[in-house]
Amino acid sequence: MLDAAGMLFPRPLSSYPEAATLGATLAARIQAEPFNAVATAIFVLAVLHTFLASRIALLAHRWEERRDTERTRFVEPAGPSVAVELLRLLGEVEVVFGLWAAVLLIAVWADRGWKCISWG
C-alpha cells in the first residue's frame, strides 16, 4: 500500500541496509524509516504489558478487597470502582493484544494517513 507521500508502506525488508548486530540493524532501520522507532516502542510496551498483566489483575483484586473492607466499616453500599474495573480490564491478557494493536493503528494513521492502512 502507498502512503500519503507515494512511498510503499510498510517498506520491504530488502530496501533496508544490512547490519551486523541487532542494535546496528535497529539503528539503521530507524534512520531509514523513523516510524520504526515508534513501532518498536509500542511493541516493547506491549510485551511489558503482557508480562505485567497478572500483577495488574492482582493489584485490582487487592484494591477491590481494600475498598470493600472500608465500605463495610462505614456501612456504605457496595458499588463498582472505576479504578478497579480499569485495572481489571488492563490485567486481561486478551485485552493487551487488542489495546496495543489499536495504539499501533492510531500511530500509523497519525504518521501516514488513513489511505495507507490496508484491511486485507
VOBA-1610 file (N, C-alpha, C; in pm, whole numbers, padded with zeros to 5 digits, always signed):
BEGIN
Met+00084-00117+00000Met+00000+00000+00000Met+00089+00124+00000Leu+00048+00228-00069Leu+00124+00352-00074Leu+00078+00448+00034Asp+00174+00518+00095Asp+00136+00618+00195Asp+00107+00751+00127Ala+00084+00856+00205Ala+00046+00987+00151Ala+00156+01044+00061Ala+00282+01010+00085Ala+00393+01061+00005Ala+00416+00974-00119Gly+00336+00871-00138Gly+00350+00783-00254Gly+00456+00676-00237Met+00502+00655-00114Met+00603+00551-00088Met+00534+00424-00041Leu+00597+00312-00067Leu+00543+00183-00027Leu+00546+00172+00125Phe+00435+00132+00183Phe+00427+00116+00329Phe+00358-00015+00362Pro+00414-00100+00442Pro+00548-00091+00500Pro+00655-00120+00396Arg+00773-00068+00422Arg+00885-00089+00329Arg+00925-00235+00326Pro+00965-00285+00210Pro+01016-00422+00204Pro+01147-00433+00283Leu+01169-00546+00346Leu+01291-00565+00424Leu+01416-00552+00337Ser+01405-00589+00211Ser+01521-00581+00121Ser+01564-00437+00094Ser+01481-00338+00124Ser+01516-00198+00099Ser+01598-00138+00213Tyr+01615-00209+00323Tyr+01693-00159+00435Tyr+01838-00201+00419Pro+01932-00121+00471Pro+02074-00159+00465Pro+02104-00276+00559Glu+02203-00353+00524Glu+02245-00467+00607Glu+02329-00416+00724Ala+02319-00485+00838Ala+02400-00451+00956Ala+02438-00580+01026Ala+02544-00573+01105Ala+02600-00694+01167Ala+02530-00735+01297Thr+02491-00639+01378Thr+02433-00673+01508Thr+02287-00627+01513Leu+02216-00674+01614Leu+02076-00636+01631Leu+02063-00485+01654Gly+02147-00430+01740Gly+02143-00286+01768Gly+02173-00204+01643Ala+02273-00247+01566Ala+02309-00176+01443Ala+02197-00187+01340Thr+02134-00304+01334Thr+02023-00324+01241Thr+01908-00232+01277Leu+01872-00227+01406Leu+01764-00142+01451Leu+01796+00005+01425Ala+01918+00047+01455Ala+01958+00187+01432Ala+01952+00222+01283Ala+01998+00132+01197Ala+01995+00157+01053Ala+01852+00166+01001Arg+01765+00079+01052Arg+01625+00081+01008Arg+01550+00203+01059Ile+01585+00248+01180Ile+01523+00370+01232Ile+01570+00492+01153Gln+01697+00491+01116Gln+01749+00602+01037Gln+01683+00604+00898Ala+01663+00488+00839Ala+01600+00481+00707Ala+01450+00511+00714Glu+01387+00470+00822Glu+01242+00488+00839Glu+01215+00523+00984Pro+01206+00651+01020Pro+01190+00693+01160Pro+01068+00633+01231Phe+00964+00597+01158Phe+00846+00538+01222Phe+00879+00404+01289Asn+00988+00340+01247Asn+01029+00215+01310Asn+01057+00234+01459Ala+01101+00352+01500Ala+01124+00379+01643Ala+00992+00377+01719Val+00890+00437+01661Val+00757+00438+01724Val+00702+00296+01733Ala+00709+00222+01623Ala+00658+00086+01622Ala+00733-00003+01720Thr+00864+00015+01730Thr+00944-00064+01825Thr+00906-00031+01968Ala+00886+00096+01998Ala+00847+00137+02133Ala+00710+00078+02170Ile+00616+00081+02076Ile+00484+00023+02101Ile+00496-00127+02125Phe+00579-00193+02047Phe+00599-00337+02064Phe+00658-00369+02201Val+00758-00293+02243Val+00821-00315+02374Val+00719-00294+02486Leu+00638-00189+02476Leu+00535-00164+02577Leu+00432-00278+02580Ala+00396-00330+02464Ala+00300-00440+02458Ala+00357-00566+02524Val+00484-00595+02499Val+00546-00712+02562Val+00554-00694+02713Leu+00595-00575+02759Leu+00599-00550+02903Leu+00461-00561+02966His+00360-00507+02900His+00224-00516+02949His+00179-00662+02959Thr+00218-00744+02861Thr+00183-00886+02863Thr+00239-00953+02988Phe+00366-00925+03018Phe+00428-00988+03134Phe+00375-00932+03267Leu+00325-00809+03266Leu+00274-00748+03388Leu+00123-00768+03408Ala+00055-00828+03312Ala-00091-00841+03318Ala-00136-00914+03445Ser-00070-01020+03484Ser-00113-01093+03604Ser-00094-01008+03730Arg+00012-00929+03735Arg+00034-00841+03850Arg-00070-00729+03855Ile-00108-00680+03738Ile-00211-00576+03732Ile-00345-00632+03781Ala-00376-00755+03740Ala-00500-00819+03785Ala-00498-00841+03936Leu-00383-00880+03990Leu-00369-00898+04134Leu-00386-00765+04208Leu-00330-00659+04153Leu-00345-00527+04212Leu-00492-00485+04214Ala-00565-00513+04106Ala-00708-00481+04101Ala-00783-00556+04210His-00749-00683+04229His-00814-00764+04331His-00787-00707+04471Arg-00662-00667+04497Arg-00626-00610+04627Arg-00699-00478+04652Trp-00704-00393+04551Trp-00774-00266+04565Trp-00922-00287+04593Glu-00980-00386+04524Glu-01122-00414+04545Glu-01147-00464+04687Glu-01062-00553+04736Glu-01077-00603+04874Glu-01063-00489+04974Arg-00964-00402+04958Arg-00943-00290+05049Arg-01064-00196+05046Arg-01113-00170+04928Arg-01229-00081+04912Arg-01353-00141+04978Asp-01375-00271+04957Asp-01491-00337+05018Asp-01481-00336+05170Thr-01361-00354+05223Thr-01341-00352+05367Thr-01374-00213+05423Glu-01327-00110+05356Glu-01355+00027+05403Glu-01504+00058+05395Arg-01569+00014+05290Arg-01713+00041+05276Arg-01794-00034+05383Thr-01750-00153+05419Thr-01820-00229+05522Thr-01807-00158+05657Arg-01690-00103+05685Arg-01668-00030+05811Arg-01758+00091+05822Phe-01780+00159+05711Phe-01860+00282+05714Phe-02004+00259+05670Val-02044+00133+05655Val-02179+00093+05619Val-02227+00165+05492Glu-02143+00162+05392Glu-02180+00219+05262Glu-02218+00106+05168Pro-02309+00130+05076Pro-02344+00025+04981Pro-02228-00005+04886Ala-02213-00131+04853Ala-02107-00171+04760Ala-02142-00123+04621Gly-02043-00082+04548Gly-02063-00036+04410Gly-01934-00051+04333Pro-01943-00044+04203Pro-01822-00061+04122Pro-01728+00058+04136Ser-01601+00031+04125Ser-01498+00135+04127Ser-01438+00144+03988Val-01432+00264+03934Val-01377+00283+03800Val-01230+00240+03795Ala-01154+00276+03898Ala-01012+00241+03900Ala-00993+00089+03903Val-01071+00022+03987Val-01060-00124+03997Val-01099-00189+03865Glu-01207-00142+03805Glu-01252-00202+03679Glu-01152-00176+03566Leu-01090-00058+03565Leu-00988-00029+03464Leu-00867-00119+03483Leu-00823-00136+03607Leu-00711-00227+03633Leu-00747-00370+03596Arg-00869-00410+03626Arg-00913-00545+03592Arg-00909-00564+03439Leu-00954-00463+03366Leu-00950-00469+03219Leu-00807-00478+03169Leu-00718-00394+03222Leu-00578-00394+03179Leu-00505-00521+03221Gly-00559-00594+03317Gly-00499-00718+03362Gly-00538-00839+03278Glu-00628-00821+03184Glu-00669-00931+03096Glu-00570-00943+02980Val-00512-01061+02965Val-00413-01082+02859Val-00475-01060+02721Glu-00600-01098+02705Glu-00666-01081+02576Glu-00678-00934+02538Val-00692-00848+02636Val-00705-00705+02611Val-00573-00646+02565Val-00463-00701+02613Val-00330-00649+02579Val-00313-00642+02428Phe-00345-00749+02358Phe-00322-00753+02215Phe-00409-00653+02141Gly-00536-00646+02175Gly-00625-00551+02110Gly-00589-00407+02141Leu-00555-00379+02266Leu-00519-00244+02307Leu-00398-00194+02230Trp-00291-00273+02228Trp-00168-00228+02163Trp-00179-00232+02010Ala-00263-00319+01956Ala-00290-00315+01812Ala-00360-00185+01776Ala-00455-00142+01860Ala-00524-00015+01836Ala-00426+00102+01847Val-00337+00099+01945Val-00237+00205+01960Val-00148+00211+01835Leu-00106+00096+01785Leu-00023+00093+01664Leu-00101+00145+01543Leu-00225+00106+01531Leu-00308+00152+01420Leu-00324+00305+01424Ile-00347+00360+01541Ile-00360+00505+01556Ile-00228+00575+01523Ala-00116+00515+01565Ala+00015+00574+01535Ala+00042+00573+01385Val+00009+00463+01317Val+00028+00456+01172Val-00060+00561+01105Trp-00185+00569+01149Trp-00277+00666+01091Trp-00226+00809+01111Ala-00176+00840+01230Ala-00126+00974+01259Ala-00002+01007+01176Asp+00081+00906+01150Asp+00206+00928+01077Asp+00186+00926+00926Arg+00104+00834+00878Arg+00094+00810+00733Arg-00039+00848+00670Gly-00142+00863+00751Gly-00273+00893+00694Gly-00356+00766+00679Trp-00483+00786+00656Trp-00578+00673+00653Trp-00561+00582+00532Lys-00519+00636+00417Lys-00511+00558+00294Lys-00408+00446+00298Cys-00305+00460+00382Cys-00201+00357+00383Cys-00239+00235+00466Ile-00350+00243+00541Ile-00393+00130+00624Ile-00474+00035+00538Ser-00420-00085+00520Ser-00487-00185+00436Ser-00558-00285+00524Trp-00678-00321+00487Trp-00758-00415+00565Trp-00756-00555+00507Gly-00668-00584+00417Gly-00666-00720+00364Gly-00574-00741+00250
//
